[in-house]
Amino acid sequence: MIALLKFAFGIDWVSEKLGTFASWTVLLAALISAGNAFIRYGFDLTSNGWIEIQWYLFAYTVMVGAPIVLKLNEHVRVDLIYGKLKGNKPVYVDLFGLLFFLLPVISLLTYLSAHYFWGIYVSHEMSQNAGGLIRWPAVLAMPVGFAMVWLQGVAEIIKRVAYLQGKYQMDTHYEKPLQ
């Protein structure tokens, strides 16, 4: 279990780094948006490429930011029943959801998006807009993001099983391994 926990903590580290990257993409997209508006209204110049870069950055914000949301347990769930559970019951609900919903769906999405990415990459697909960009950098966010959500899901399963075995202490705001 120690080796699996180290693996889970490694995935947590990668998710944290991707989360930091995702937060920088928000700032960069906002700066590009402000600069593009200033140039458009101040100098009557514009480029579809700059608008598309904002879309690409948003794709990375969402897709590579998703694993840290799962790690921090801030993802969407229906708390109507979950919030009332006591003891280990929330952990069992999490395990059920991770094993039977998250991993199968994300596996399918990873496969489909990787296939879609490869087709766009090989064909060198370009945006149809004048001054548009190549599409594969934006589409790459999907298989990378889905694969990282899958890995983070595996890490969450490992941590919850370790918790149930008494080898890991979980809290909603702070997680640390037992010594």
N, CA and C atoms as an extended XYZ file, in Angstrom:
537
Properties=species:S:1:pos:R:3:atomname:S:1:resname:S:1:resid:I:1 pbc="F F F"
N         0.822       -1.197        0.000 N   MET     1
C         0.000        0.000        0.000 CA  MET     1
C         0.865        1.259        0.000 C   MET     1
N         2.050        1.188        0.592 N   ILE     2
C         2.937        2.360        0.629 CA  ILE     2
C         3.322        2.783       -0.792 C   ILE     2
N         3.647        1.806       -1.641 N   ALA     3
C         4.019        2.127       -3.019 CA  ALA     3
C         2.836        2.749       -3.767 C   ALA     3
N         1.638        2.226       -3.533 N   LEU     4
C         0.459        2.782       -4.188 CA  LEU     4
C         0.176        4.211       -3.704 C   LEU     4
N         0.369        4.453       -2.416 N   LEU     5
C         0.185        5.813       -1.894 CA  LEU     5
C         1.214        6.765       -2.495 C   LEU     5
N         2.449        6.314       -2.654 N   LYS     6
C         3.467        7.162       -3.292 CA  LYS     6
C         3.059        7.473       -4.732 C   LYS     6
N         2.517        6.474       -5.431 N   PHE     7
C         2.015        6.696       -6.781 CA  PHE     7
C         0.898        7.739       -6.749 C   PHE     7
N        -0.038        7.591       -5.811 N   ALA     8
C        -1.160        8.533       -5.690 CA  ALA     8
C        -0.654        9.941       -5.399 C   ALA     8
N         0.341       10.069       -4.526 N   PHE     9
C         0.891       11.388       -4.219 CA  PHE     9
C         1.622       11.970       -5.424 C   PHE     9
N         2.229       11.116       -6.237 N   GLY    10
C         2.853       11.580       -7.483 CA  GLY    10
C         1.817       12.139       -8.442 C   GLY    10
N         0.695       11.463       -8.566 N   ILE    11
C        -0.400       11.954       -9.411 CA  ILE    11
C        -0.937       13.266       -8.839 C   ILE    11
N        -1.069       13.335       -7.506 N   ASP    12
C        -1.506       14.587       -6.868 CA  ASP    12
C        -0.574       15.735       -7.232 C   ASP    12
N         0.731       15.470       -7.213 N   TRP    13
C         1.728       16.502       -7.531 CA  TRP    13
C         1.553       16.984       -8.971 C   TRP    13
N         1.384       16.040       -9.902 N   VAL    14
C         1.188       16.422      -11.310 CA  VAL    14
C        -0.101       17.230      -11.462 C   VAL    14
N        -1.164       16.801      -10.785 N   SER    15
C        -2.430       17.533      -10.858 CA  SER    15
C        -2.283       18.941      -10.310 C   SER    15
N        -1.512       19.102       -9.244 N   GLU    16
C        -1.281       20.439       -8.681 CA  GLU    16
C        -0.525       21.317       -9.669 C   GLU    16
N         0.474       20.754      -10.324 N   LYS    17
C         1.234       21.523      -11.321 CA  LYS    17
C         0.338       21.907      -12.503 C   LYS    17
N        -0.496       20.978      -12.958 N   LEU    18
C        -1.419       21.294      -14.047 CA  LEU    18
C        -2.447       22.330      -13.605 C   LEU    18
N        -2.865       22.270      -12.344 N   GLY    19
C        -3.782       23.274      -11.810 CA  GLY    19
C        -3.156       24.657      -11.810 C   GLY    19
N        -1.878       24.722      -11.465 N   THR    20
C        -1.157       25.999      -11.512 CA  THR    20
C        -1.079       26.508      -12.953 C   THR    20
N        -0.762       25.601      -13.882 N   PHE    21
C        -0.727       25.963      -15.298 CA  PHE    21
C        -2.091       26.482      -15.747 C   PHE    21
N        -3.165       25.792      -15.330 N   ALA    22
C        -4.523       26.199      -15.708 CA  ALA    22
C        -4.847       27.589      -15.174 C   ALA    22
N        -4.384       27.890      -13.968 N   SER    23
C        -4.663       29.224      -13.419 CA  SER    23
C        -3.923       30.305      -14.206 C   SER    23
N        -2.741       29.995      -14.697 N   TRP    24
C        -2.011       30.966      -15.523 CA  TRP    24
C        -2.690       31.154      -16.879 C   TRP    24
N        -3.325       30.099      -17.402 N   THR    25
C        -4.027       30.255      -18.679 CA  THR    25
C        -5.206       31.215      -18.548 C   THR    25
N        -5.819       31.260      -17.365 N   VAL    26
C        -6.909       32.219      -17.137 CA  VAL    26
C        -6.372       33.643      -17.234 C   VAL    26
N        -5.266       33.906      -16.556 N   LEU    27
C        -4.671       35.241      -16.593 CA  LEU    27
C        -4.252       35.607      -18.018 C   LEU    27
N        -3.602       34.679      -18.687 N   LEU    28
C        -3.141       34.953      -20.048 CA  LEU    28
C        -4.318       35.221      -20.984 C   LEU    28
N        -5.389       34.442      -20.862 N   ALA    29
C        -6.569       34.665      -21.702 CA  ALA    29
C        -7.195       36.027      -21.416 C   ALA    29
N        -7.230       36.417      -20.151 N   ALA    30
C        -7.793       37.727      -19.799 CA  ALA    30
C        -6.937       38.853      -20.376 C   ALA    30
N        -5.615       38.715      -20.296 N   LEU    31
C        -4.724       39.738      -20.849 CA  LEU    31
C        -4.859       39.830      -22.370 C   LEU    31
N        -4.927       38.678      -23.016 N   ILE    32
C        -5.088       38.675      -24.478 CA  ILE    32
C        -6.430       39.293      -24.854 C   ILE    32
N        -7.467       38.965      -24.100 N   SER    33
C        -8.788       39.528      -24.371 CA  SER    33
C        -8.777       41.045      -24.223 C   SER    33
N        -8.166       41.533      -23.162 N   ALA    34
C        -8.097       42.993      -22.938 CA  ALA    34
C        -7.259       43.663      -24.025 C   ALA    34
N        -6.130       43.048      -24.359 N   GLY    35
C        -5.276       43.609      -25.412 CA  GLY    35
C        -5.966       43.611      -26.758 C   GLY    35
N        -6.662       42.521      -27.041 N   ASN    36
C        -7.388       42.433      -28.311 CA  ASN    36
C        -8.491       43.487      -28.383 C   ASN    36
N        -9.213       43.699      -27.297 N   ALA    37
C       -10.272       44.733      -27.274 CA  ALA    37
C        -9.668       46.118      -27.437 C   ALA    37
N        -8.545       46.375      -26.764 N   PHE    38
C        -7.890       47.678      -26.876 CA  PHE    38
C        -7.465       47.942      -28.318 C   PHE    38
N        -6.841       46.954      -28.956 N   ILE    39
C        -6.374       47.122      -30.336 CA  ILE    39
C        -7.556       47.246      -31.301 C   ILE    39
N        -8.611       46.456      -31.054 N   ARG    40
C        -9.776       46.496      -31.940 CA  ARG    40
C       -10.467       47.849      -31.882 C   ARG    40
N       -10.716       48.344      -30.676 N   TYR    41
C       -11.453       49.604      -30.554 CA  TYR    41
C       -10.544       50.832      -30.627 C   TYR    41
N        -9.281       50.676      -30.266 N   GLY    42
C        -8.367       51.810      -30.308 CA  GLY    42
C        -7.759       52.046      -31.667 C   GLY    42
N        -7.468       50.957      -32.391 N   PHE    43
C        -6.782       51.082      -33.675 CA  PHE    43
C        -7.569       50.472      -34.835 C   PHE    43
N        -8.758       49.960      -34.545 N   ASP    44
C        -9.610       49.347      -35.562 CA  ASP    44
C        -8.904       48.193      -36.275 C   ASP    44
N        -8.130       47.413      -35.522 N   LEU    45
C        -7.449       46.218      -36.032 CA  LEU    45
C        -7.916       45.015      -35.217 C   LEU    45
N        -7.985       43.873      -35.873 N   THR    46
C        -8.339       42.658      -35.144 CA  THR    46
C        -7.794       41.445      -35.884 C   THR    46
N        -7.772       40.335      -35.207 N   SER    47
C        -7.305       39.091      -35.797 CA  SER    47
C        -8.084       37.936      -35.187 C   SER    47
N        -8.588       37.068      -36.033 N   ASN    48
C        -9.267       35.876      -35.537 CA  ASN    48
C        -8.310       34.971      -34.768 C   ASN    48
N        -7.046       35.036      -35.108 N   GLY    49
C        -6.048       34.222      -34.409 CA  GLY    49
C        -6.004       34.535      -32.919 C   GLY    49
N        -6.083       35.817      -32.569 N   TRP    50
C        -6.052       36.191      -31.151 CA  TRP    50
C        -7.298       35.710      -30.420 C   TRP    50
N        -8.432       35.763      -31.102 N   ILE    51
C        -9.670       35.266      -30.496 CA  ILE    51
C        -9.583       33.757      -30.303 C   ILE    51
N        -9.044       33.057      -31.282 N   GLU    52
C        -8.910       31.606      -31.171 CA  GLU    52
C        -7.921       31.211      -30.077 C   GLU    52
N        -6.869       31.997      -29.899 N   ILE    53
C        -5.930       31.705      -28.812 CA  ILE    53
C        -6.651       31.760      -27.472 C   ILE    53
N        -7.578       32.692      -27.321 N   GLN    54
C        -8.367       32.748      -26.084 CA  GLN    54
C        -9.168       31.462      -25.904 C   GLN    54
N        -9.761       30.938      -26.963 N   TRP    55
C       -10.518       29.685      -26.890 CA  TRP    55
C        -9.584       28.530      -26.514 C   TRP    55
N        -8.407       28.518      -27.120 N   TYR    56
C        -7.450       27.454      -26.820 CA  TYR    56
C        -7.059       27.491      -25.343 C   TYR    56
N        -6.796       28.686      -24.850 N   LEU    57
C        -6.433       28.823      -23.440 CA  LEU    57
C        -7.581       28.399      -22.527 C   LEU    57
N        -8.799       28.718      -22.920 N   PHE    58
C        -9.946       28.289      -22.132 CA  PHE    58
C       -10.055       26.763      -22.120 C   PHE    58
N        -9.774       26.128      -23.261 N   ALA    59
C        -9.784       24.661      -23.320 CA  ALA    59
C        -8.789       24.083      -22.320 C   ALA    59
N        -7.606       24.680      -22.249 N   TYR    60
C        -6.606       24.190      -21.297 CA  TYR    60
C        -6.996       24.516      -19.852 C   TYR    60
N        -7.631       25.661      -19.648 N   THR    61
C        -8.093       26.007      -18.299 CA  THR    61
C        -9.021       24.922      -17.779 C   THR    61
N        -9.981       24.538      -18.589 N   VAL    62
C       -10.978       23.552      -18.163 CA  VAL    62
C       -10.387       22.151      -18.099 C   VAL    62
N        -9.736       21.744      -19.168 N   MET    63
C        -9.323       20.340      -19.256 CA  MET    63
C        -8.148       19.986      -18.343 C   MET    63
N        -7.114       20.818      -18.285 N   VAL    64
C        -5.994       20.446      -17.403 CA  VAL    64
C        -6.214       20.931      -15.982 C   VAL    64
N        -7.248       21.759      -15.782 N   GLY    65
C        -7.611       22.158      -14.426 CA  GLY    65
C        -8.535       21.166      -13.742 C   GLY    65
N        -9.162       20.285      -14.505 N   ALA    66
C       -10.122       19.334      -13.940 CA  ALA    66
C        -9.519       18.360      -12.929 C   ALA    66
N        -8.311       17.831      -13.143 N   PRO    67
C        -7.780       16.876      -12.154 CA  PRO    67
C        -7.601       17.470      -10.753 C   PRO    67
N        -7.202       18.721      -10.655 N   ILE    68
C        -7.016       19.321       -9.328 CA  ILE    68
C        -8.366       19.523       -8.646 C   ILE    68
N        -9.399       19.765       -9.421 N   VAL    69
C       -10.742       19.900       -8.844 CA  VAL    69
C       -11.163       18.576       -8.213 C   VAL    69
N       -10.875       17.468       -8.898 N   LEU    70
C       -11.174       16.152       -8.339 CA  LEU    70
C       -10.333       15.886       -7.095 C   LEU    70
N        -9.055       16.214       -7.153 N   LYS    71
C        -8.176       16.005       -6.004 CA  LYS    71
C        -8.646       16.780       -4.783 C   LYS    71
N        -9.075       18.018       -4.993 N   LEU    72
C        -9.518       18.868       -3.884 CA  LEU    72
C       -10.957       18.561       -3.445 C   LEU    72
N       -11.572       17.581       -4.110 N   ASN    73
C       -12.926       17.161       -3.773 CA  ASN    73
C       -13.917       18.308       -3.961 C   ASN    73
N       -13.678       19.137       -4.965 N   GLU    74
C       -14.533       20.290       -5.251 CA  GLU    74
C       -15.402       20.066       -6.480 C   GLU    74
N       -15.444       18.838       -6.961 N   HIS    75
C       -16.232       18.527       -8.146 CA  HIS    75
C       -17.720       18.513       -7.804 C   HIS    75
N       -18.528       18.496       -8.846 N   VAL    76
C       -19.974       18.544       -8.673 CA  VAL    76
C       -20.473       17.199       -8.160 C   VAL    76
N       -21.309       17.256       -7.152 N   ARG    77
C       -21.986       16.058       -6.657 CA  ARG    77
C       -23.300       16.503       -6.048 C   ARG    77
N       -24.208       15.581       -5.930 N   VAL    78
C       -25.495       15.883       -5.314 CA  VAL    78
C       -25.346       15.634       -3.817 C   VAL    78
N       -25.331       16.713       -3.056 N   ASP    79
C       -25.095       16.608       -1.616 CA  ASP    79
C       -26.359       16.359       -0.806 C   ASP    79
N       -27.467       16.150       -1.462 N   LEU    80
C       -28.725       15.941       -0.759 CA  LEU    80
C       -28.625       14.789        0.245 C   LEU    80
N       -28.053       13.699       -0.190 N   ILE    81
C       -27.887       12.536        0.689 CA  ILE    81
C       -26.451       12.466        1.207 C   ILE    81
N       -25.496       12.727        0.334 N   TYR    82
C       -24.081       12.584        0.678 CA  TYR    82
C       -23.713       13.393        1.915 C   TYR    82
N       -24.213       14.606        2.011 N   GLY    83
C       -23.877       15.482        3.133 CA  GLY    83
C       -24.392       14.994        4.468 C   GLY    83
N       -25.360       14.101        4.458 N   LYS    84
C       -25.931       13.588        5.705 CA  LYS    84
C       -25.302       12.277        6.154 C   LYS    84
N       -24.427       11.713        5.333 N   LEU    85
C       -23.805       10.438        5.675 CA  LEU    85
C       -22.758       10.624        6.773 C   LEU    85
N       -22.648        9.649        7.641 N   LYS    86
C       -21.702        9.697        8.760 CA  LYS    86
C       -20.715        8.551        8.665 C   LYS    86
N       -19.614        8.689        9.372 N   GLY    87
C       -18.607        7.625        9.435 CA  GLY    87
C       -17.916        7.407        8.107 C   GLY    87
N       -17.780        6.138        7.754 N   ASN    88
C       -17.101        5.774        6.510 CA  ASN    88
C       -18.033        5.751        5.305 C   ASN    88
N       -19.310        5.991        5.504 N   LYS    89
C       -20.264        5.897        4.398 CA  LYS    89
C       -19.932        6.839        3.242 C   LYS    89
N       -19.510        8.102        3.493 N   PRO    90
C       -19.136        8.944        2.340 CA  PRO    90
C       -17.965        8.366        1.542 C   PRO    90
N       -17.051        7.695        2.224 N   VAL    91
C       -15.906        7.101        1.531 CA  VAL    91
C       -16.383        5.967        0.621 C   VAL    91
N       -17.319        5.158        1.094 N   TYR    92
C       -17.865        4.082        0.270 CA  TYR    92
C       -18.651        4.637       -0.921 C   TYR    92
N       -19.377        5.723       -0.722 N   VAL    93
C       -20.094        6.365       -1.827 CA  VAL    93
C       -19.087        6.892       -2.847 C   VAL    93
N       -18.018        7.522       -2.365 N   ASP    94
C       -16.964        8.005       -3.268 CA  ASP    94
C       -16.366        6.855       -4.072 C   ASP    94
N       -16.031        5.768       -3.391 N   LEU    95
C       -15.443        4.616       -4.084 CA  LEU    95
C       -16.383        4.069       -5.149 C   LEU    95
N       -17.650        3.955       -4.803 N   PHE    96
C       -18.639        3.471       -5.775 CA  PHE    96
C       -18.688        4.395       -6.993 C   PHE    96
N       -18.780        5.690       -6.756 N   GLY    97
C       -18.844        6.642       -7.856 CA  GLY    97
C       -17.587        6.650       -8.706 C   GLY    97
N       -16.436        6.587       -8.051 N   LEU    98
C       -15.169        6.579       -8.783 CA  LEU    98
C       -15.027        5.320       -9.640 C   LEU    98
N       -15.347        4.168       -9.056 N   LEU    99
C       -15.156        2.894       -9.760 CA  LEU    99
C       -16.185        2.643      -10.858 C   LEU    99
N       -17.433        2.992      -10.597 N   PHE   100
C       -18.490        2.599      -11.520 CA  PHE   100
C       -19.001        3.720      -12.421 C   PHE   100
N       -18.622        4.937      -12.124 N   PHE   101
C       -19.056        6.048      -12.969 CA  PHE   101
C       -17.864        6.794      -13.569 C   PHE   101
N       -17.013        7.360      -12.716 N   LEU   102
C       -15.931        8.206      -13.218 CA  LEU   102
C       -14.978        7.435      -14.129 C   LEU   102
N       -14.379        6.359      -13.642 N   LEU   103
C       -13.360        5.666      -14.449 CA  LEU   103
C       -13.897        5.132      -15.773 C   LEU   103
N       -15.078        4.475      -15.812 N   PRO   104
C       -15.551        4.007      -17.125 CA  PRO   104
C       -15.855        5.144      -18.103 C   PRO   104
N       -16.504        6.194      -17.631 N   VAL   105
C       -16.856        7.303      -18.523 CA  VAL   105
C       -15.602        8.022      -19.004 C   VAL   105
N       -14.681        8.286      -18.091 N   ILE   106
C       -13.454        8.992      -18.469 CA  ILE   106
C       -12.585        8.125      -19.383 C   ILE   106
N       -12.608        6.813      -19.185 N   SER   107
C       -11.873        5.922      -20.094 CA  SER   107
C       -12.395        6.068      -21.516 C   SER   107
N       -13.706        6.057      -21.655 N   LEU   108
C       -14.311        6.214      -22.980 CA  LEU   108
C       -13.982        7.583      -23.576 C   LEU   108
N       -14.108        8.629      -22.769 N   LEU   109
C       -13.815        9.978      -23.269 CA  LEU   109
C       -12.341       10.135      -23.651 C   LEU   109
N       -11.452        9.517      -22.896 N   THR   110
C       -10.023        9.568      -23.233 CA  THR   110
C        -9.786        8.896      -24.574 C   THR   110
N       -10.358        7.713      -24.751 N   TYR   111
C       -10.200        6.974      -26.005 CA  TYR   111
C       -10.751        7.773      -27.187 C   TYR   111
N       -11.971        8.259      -27.054 N   LEU   112
C       -12.600        8.990      -28.165 CA  LEU   112
C       -11.862       10.288      -28.484 C   LEU   112
N       -11.446       11.016      -27.452 N   SER   113
C       -10.761       12.283      -27.709 CA  SER   113
C        -9.356       12.063      -28.265 C   SER   113
N        -8.693       10.981      -27.852 N   ALA   114
C        -7.366       10.679      -28.412 CA  ALA   114
C        -7.489       10.349      -29.896 C   ALA   114
N        -8.522        9.585      -30.241 N   HIS   115
C        -8.765        9.249      -31.647 CA  HIS   115
C        -9.075       10.523      -32.450 C   HIS   115
N        -9.908       11.387      -31.896 N   TYR   116
C       -10.255       12.649      -32.540 CA  TYR   116
C        -9.018       13.535      -32.710 C   TYR   116
N        -8.203       13.645      -31.647 N   PHE   117
C        -6.972       14.426      -31.722 CA  PHE   117
C        -6.069       13.905      -32.835 C   PHE   117
N        -5.892       12.597      -32.888 N   TRP   118
C        -4.972       12.024      -33.868 CA  TRP   118
C        -5.426       12.344      -35.303 C   TRP   118
N        -6.720       12.270      -35.547 N   GLY   119
C        -7.235       12.601      -36.875 CA  GLY   119
C        -6.962       14.050      -37.249 C   GLY   119
N        -7.154       14.948      -36.315 N   ILE   120
C        -6.902       16.374      -36.572 CA  ILE   120
C        -5.407       16.635      -36.737 C   ILE   120
N        -4.589       15.969      -35.940 N   TYR   121
C        -3.138       16.151      -36.012 CA  TYR   121
C        -2.599       15.672      -37.357 C   TYR   121
N        -3.016       14.500      -37.776 N   VAL   122
C        -2.519       13.913      -39.020 CA  VAL   122
C        -2.986       14.723      -40.233 C   VAL   122
N        -4.213       15.224      -40.179 N   SER   123
C        -4.748       15.967      -41.333 CA  SER   123
C        -4.328       17.438      -41.342 C   SER   123
N        -3.646       17.887      -40.286 N   HIS   124
C        -3.232       19.295      -40.166 CA  HIS   124
C        -4.423       20.242      -40.301 C   HIS   124
N        -5.527       19.874      -39.658 N   GLU   125
C        -6.744       20.674      -39.766 CA  GLU   125
C        -6.502       22.093      -39.267 C   GLU   125
N        -7.044       23.040      -40.012 N   MET   126
C        -6.929       24.460      -39.685 CA  MET   126
C        -8.320       25.020      -39.421 C   MET   126
N        -8.354       26.103      -38.692 N   SER   127
C        -9.600       26.826      -38.486 CA  SER   127
C       -10.083       27.379      -39.821 C   SER   127
N       -11.383       27.415      -39.987 N   GLN   128
C       -11.958       27.946      -41.231 CA  GLN   128
C       -12.000       29.475      -41.236 C   GLN   128
N       -11.730       30.093      -40.099 N   ASN   129
C       -11.750       31.552      -40.008 CA  ASN   129
C       -10.519       32.149      -40.689 C   ASN   129
N       -10.675       33.322      -41.258 N   ALA   130
C        -9.541       34.024      -41.848 CA  ALA   130
C        -8.550       34.343      -40.725 C   ALA   130
N        -7.306       33.992      -40.935 N   GLY   131
C        -6.297       34.221      -39.906 CA  GLY   131
C        -6.374       33.214      -38.769 C   GLY   131
N        -7.115       32.122      -38.997 N   GLY   132
C        -7.289       31.105      -37.966 CA  GLY   132
C        -6.033       30.266      -37.765 C   GLY   132
N        -6.060       29.468      -36.726 N   LEU   133
C        -4.900       28.695      -36.310 CA  LEU   133
C        -5.085       27.206      -36.590 C   LEU   133
N        -3.993       26.470      -36.449 N   ILE   134
C        -4.107       25.016      -36.511 CA  ILE   134
C        -4.900       24.560      -35.290 C   ILE   134
N        -5.614       23.460      -35.428 N   ARG   135
C        -6.533       23.049      -34.360 CA  ARG   135
C        -5.935       22.070      -33.355 C   ARG   135
N        -4.916       21.307      -33.737 N   TRP   136
C        -4.494       20.236      -32.855 CA  TRP   136
C        -4.019       20.699      -31.469 C   TRP   136
N        -3.405       21.873      -31.294 N   PRO   137
C        -3.016       22.253      -29.932 CA  PRO   137
C        -4.208       22.385      -28.981 C   PRO   137
N        -5.330       22.874      -29.481 N   ALA   138
C        -6.521       22.995      -28.631 CA  ALA   138
C        -7.130       21.628      -28.362 C   ALA   138
N        -7.177       20.799      -29.387 N   VAL   139
C        -7.797       19.475      -29.248 CA  VAL   139
C        -6.950       18.576      -28.347 C   VAL   139
N        -5.656       18.794      -28.299 N   LEU   140
C        -4.780       18.007      -27.428 CA  LEU   140
C        -5.170       18.138      -25.956 C   LEU   140
N        -5.783       19.252      -25.600 N   ALA   141
C        -6.202       19.443      -24.205 CA  ALA   141
C        -7.188       18.373      -23.758 C   ALA   141
N        -7.997       17.863      -24.681 N   MET   142
C        -9.008       16.874      -24.296 CA  MET   142
C        -8.399       15.546      -23.862 C   MET   142
N        -7.611       14.843      -24.696 N   PRO   143
C        -7.084       13.558      -24.216 CA  PRO   143
C        -6.145       13.711      -23.023 C   PRO   143
N        -5.377       14.802      -22.987 N   VAL   144
C        -4.488       15.019      -21.837 CA  VAL   144
C        -5.309       15.244      -20.573 C   VAL   144
N        -6.304       16.104      -20.658 N   GLY   145
C        -7.143       16.383      -19.498 CA  GLY   145
C        -7.906       15.159      -19.027 C   GLY   145
N        -8.528       14.426      -19.963 N   PHE   146
C        -9.276       13.227      -19.577 CA  PHE   146
C        -8.358       12.161      -18.986 C   PHE   146
N        -7.170       11.983      -19.568 N   ALA   147
C        -6.237       10.993      -19.030 CA  ALA   147
C        -5.803       11.368      -17.616 C   ALA   147
N        -5.580       12.649      -17.384 N   MET   148
C        -5.181       13.079      -16.039 CA  MET   148
C        -6.334       12.954      -15.040 C   MET   148
N        -7.561       13.186      -15.464 N   VAL   149
C        -8.705       12.969      -14.575 CA  VAL   149
C        -8.802       11.487      -14.233 C   VAL   149
N        -8.559       10.617      -15.216 N   TRP   150
C        -8.580        9.170      -14.966 CA  TRP   150
C        -7.511        8.807      -13.938 C   TRP   150
N        -6.288        9.302      -14.141 N   LEU   151
C        -5.214        9.012      -13.187 CA  LEU   151
C        -5.526        9.578      -11.807 C   LEU   151
N        -6.094       10.772      -11.742 N   GLN   152
C        -6.459       11.344      -10.449 CA  GLN   152
C        -7.566       10.519       -9.799 C   GLN   152
N        -8.471        9.981      -10.598 N   GLY   153
C        -9.493        9.086      -10.071 CA  GLY   153
C        -8.881        7.846       -9.452 C   GLY   153
N        -7.882        7.271      -10.116 N   VAL   154
C        -7.176        6.112       -9.555 CA  VAL   154
C        -6.489        6.499       -8.249 C   VAL   154
N        -5.867        7.675       -8.232 N   ALA   155
C        -5.197        8.142       -7.002 CA  ALA   155
C        -6.206        8.300       -5.868 C   ALA   155
N        -7.399        8.824       -6.179 N   GLU   156
C        -8.425        8.990       -5.148 CA  GLU   156
C        -8.908        7.643       -4.629 C   GLU   156
N        -9.025        6.664       -5.498 N   ILE   157
C        -9.408        5.313       -5.068 CA  ILE   157
C        -8.356        4.752       -4.124 C   ILE   157
N        -7.089        4.894       -4.490 N   ILE   158
C        -5.998        4.390       -3.646 CA  ILE   158
C        -6.050        5.042       -2.271 C   ILE   158
N        -6.222        6.356       -2.233 N   LYS   159
C        -6.246        7.057       -0.946 CA  LYS   159
C        -7.444        6.642       -0.097 C   LYS   159
N        -8.590        6.420       -0.712 N   ARG   160
C        -9.770        6.024        0.060 CA  ARG   160
C        -9.654        4.594        0.584 C   ARG   160
N        -9.087        3.710       -0.217 N   VAL   161
C        -8.867        2.336        0.268 CA  VAL   161
C        -7.852        2.355        1.409 C   VAL   161
N        -6.793        3.140        1.273 N   ALA   162
C        -5.800        3.262        2.348 CA  ALA   162
C        -6.438        3.840        3.609 C   ALA   162
N        -7.339        4.785        3.447 N   TYR   163
C        -8.055        5.353        4.590 CA  TYR   163
C        -8.875        4.277        5.299 C   TYR   163
N        -9.590        3.482        4.513 N   LEU   164
C       -10.408        2.420        5.109 CA  LEU   164
C        -9.547        1.371        5.816 C   LEU   164
N        -8.316        1.201        5.360 N   GLN   165
C        -7.392        0.266        6.000 CA  GLN   165
C        -6.654        0.890        7.176 C   GLN   165
N        -6.897        2.174        7.438 N   GLY   166
C        -6.233        2.854        8.546 CA  GLY   166
C        -4.810        3.293        8.242 C   GLY   166
N        -4.446        3.361        6.954 N   LYS   167
C        -3.079        3.730        6.566 CA  LYS   167
C        -2.971        5.136        6.001 C   LYS   167
N        -4.070        5.850        6.021 N   TYR   168
C        -4.098        7.195        5.439 CA  TYR   168
C        -5.196        7.981        6.123 C   TYR   168
N        -4.900        9.225        6.460 N   GLN   169
C        -5.879       10.080        7.122 CA  GLN   169
C        -6.424       11.080        6.117 C   GLN   169
N        -7.741       11.083        5.978 N   MET   170
C        -8.368       12.009        5.042 CA  MET   170
C        -9.199       13.020        5.795 C   MET   170
N        -9.172       14.221        5.287 N   ASP   171
C       -10.018       15.290        5.784 CA  ASP   171
C       -10.479       16.044        4.551 C   ASP   171
N       -11.586       16.726        4.637 N   THR   172
C       -12.090       17.408        3.443 CA  THR   172
C       -11.182       18.548        3.003 C   THR   172
N       -10.385       19.100        3.918 N   HIS   173
C        -9.536       20.242        3.551 CA  HIS   173
C        -8.053       19.916        3.577 C   HIS   173
N        -7.679       18.840        4.237 N   TYR   174
C        -6.253       18.546        4.351 CA  TYR   174
C        -6.066       17.044        4.392 C   TYR   174
N        -5.157       16.556        3.593 N   GLU   175
C        -4.888       15.125        3.542 CA  GLU   175
C        -3.418       14.895        3.849 C   GLU   175
N        -3.149       13.867        4.654 N   LYS   176
C        -1.773       13.507        4.943 CA  LYS   176
C        -1.691       12.028        5.266 C   LYS   176
N        -0.587       11.367        4.924 N   PRO   177
C        -0.452        9.947        5.245 CA  PRO   177
C        -0.196        9.771        6.744 C   PRO   177
N        -0.649        8.649        7.268 N   LEU   178
C        -0.370        8.340        8.669 CA  LEU   178
C         1.072        7.899        8.796 C   LEU   178
N         1.706        8.252        9.897 N   GLN   179
C         3.110        7.882       10.113 CA  GLN   179
C         3.233        6.479       10.650 C   GLN   179
